[in-house]
Amino acid sequence: VLAEFKRLGWVAKAGRSGGGGYDKPHVRKIYALWQDACRLGAFGDTSKSALRAFVERQTRPAPGLPGKSAPEFCSPAEANSVSEGLKAMIRRAEARR
């Protein structure tokens, strides 16, 4: 099928990557860890808004100050903090099993 499309003039878009459309590896990692944690039952609420609330708590610079509102806005260092928090939640959920 692709050969026929190419014969007809179709050209693939360059620079597209998989992983849910996010080009930052640390963002893809957060989403993957979130899915694992939800699959294990680490969180009662598995919605995207729950992920955003978790990210905001993990990236809060000081009590009373807001953190990043979504994984897409995290720097690699902030994403590492979120990832480590998710890994800890996964370990606790696995220990309960």
Secondary structure, DSSP 8 states (H G I E B T S, - for coil): -HHHHHHTT----TT---STT---HHHHHHHHHHHHHHHTT--S--SHHHHHHHHHHHT-SSTTS---SSGGG--HHHHHHHHHHHHHHHHHHHHH-
